[in-house]
Every structure is written in structure tokens, then in C-alpha cells.
Amino acid sequence: MDGANSTDAQESGPPCRRDRVRDPSRWGPSVLDWLLPPTCALCGAAGLPGLDLCPGCLADLPHNCAACPRCALPLPPDQAVGATCGRCQRHPPPFDAAHAAFRYEGPLPALVAGAKFRGRMNLMRLLGSCLLRALLEQGAARPELIVPVPLHPARLRERGYNQALEIARVPARALGLPIDARGCARVRATAPQMGLERAARRLNVRGAFQVTAPPAARHVALVDDVVTTGQTAAELARALRRAGVARVDLWAVARTP
């Protein structure tokens, strides 16, 4: 699939401040909305402008509102806003900030599975749109470059696409940010992280990534579909830091509680 190995590069985008991402679209209806009216992916009702979710289903999704700013771990609602979780206080991750649109519960596993394992491009676009909304609502810092978490070549050939890249296309295009889908490579095939303990997850991905073309950007945002313990993103962030990147943020659709 051409999109799996391509790079979206946009040198400039709509005017906006460099410190925070800003909404360039105002979520207004587009011509495409008139030609192909948005339809809710969960209930089949009419969707919001530019989004295949109806207002009710969007409101019912498990938004990750109270979360650790370093790793996006969901926190109790009564936790102080901006409070860092205990694990990040004891062992700060190699990324500077993390944003996740949702908690990985309710309908999120089914939405992610449809995008990740069944190749439903409409769900990848939907998840990318939800991520964009969350970044705007959470006031995410604006990076210079987006790097989707790469798949190992064998997995990419088997699947035919990288869901992280397809999800990343939506915020990249909306915010006028370039994507680098070639500069980092997954050089070691790893066992699935699902079911592994935290320590085993870190060992499983150790040395899995290599920066083949160091980016000129000093501030990079990693994009992935789901973050569980953050070990995969942390290993990639370490590789980028060794390559000279000064700041690495993590953007994800969902975070496990």
C-alpha cells in the first residue's frame, strides 16, 4: 500500500502560534460533508460535520479528561488538574508530554480493532479526527514534526498499512505539520505486547527502533493508536533523543487505565 511507506510533507500551514496547536477548521461543514454526509460509526445516526460520530455517541465516549500530563495515564476525577502520576514522579518517561483522546474502554477496543486489524480506513480517519479534537481541547504543544510509530517490515507487509500513520495524517494535514514515516525503522520483530508485564514489555521492545535519518526538527510528536504502559513509545523516544531531538511528545487515540 503506497500510504504505508510515503511521507506527507507540508512546509507551511495555516497561521497559528508555534507554542500550541490551534484549530484551523472551526469544525465547519465542508463540500465533502454535503456529498457524503457523516454517519455515526457507532449507531448509524447522522454524524457531526466532518466526523463520523453523532453528538450523543461522541459525548458518551470515555474521554481522557483527567490524566497525567507526562504519560496520559487516566487519573481519578478528583485529582488535581495537571498532577503527575506517582510512576512518572519516580521514573520520568523519555517523552516530555503525552496526550490521549480516550480511555481504552467502552467502544474504543472495537473501534481500534476495526482500524488496526480489519483495515477500515473510515475508522482510521475517525480516530485521527478524535485525536485532533483532543489535542486542541487539551492545549497540546505544537511540534515541528510528526513521527508515527513504525511497524516492523514483516508486519507491514502482512497488514498492508500502518494504522499509526493513517491516524497521524488527520492532525498533520489539519495543523499543517509534516510527517516523517521513513526516518525511523522498527529493526527488530517483537512479540505482541498484549499480556506482558511492564518489565517484560520494556525488554520486549529494547533496541527495537533505529533512527535511519535523524530529523532536523528539535520537537517531535509520536503518534500511536493505543498506549498501554508506554514502553514502545518510550523506546522510540529514547532513539530519537540519541539522534539529537530535544523534545519528544506522545499523541495517542487511547490510553489504558
Secondary structure, DSSP 8 states (H G I E B T S, - for coil): -GGGG-----S--S---SSB---SSTT---HHHHHS--B-TTT-SB-BTTBSS-HHHHHHS-B--SB-TTT--B--TTS-TT---HHHHHS--SSSEEEEEEES-TTHHHHHHHHHTS--HHHHHHHHHHHHHHHHHTT-B--SEEEE----HHHHHHHSS-HHHHHHHHHHHHHT--B-SSSEEE-S-----TT--HHHHHHHHTT-EEESS--S-SEEEEEEEEESSSHHHHHHHHHHHHTT-SEEEEEEEEE--
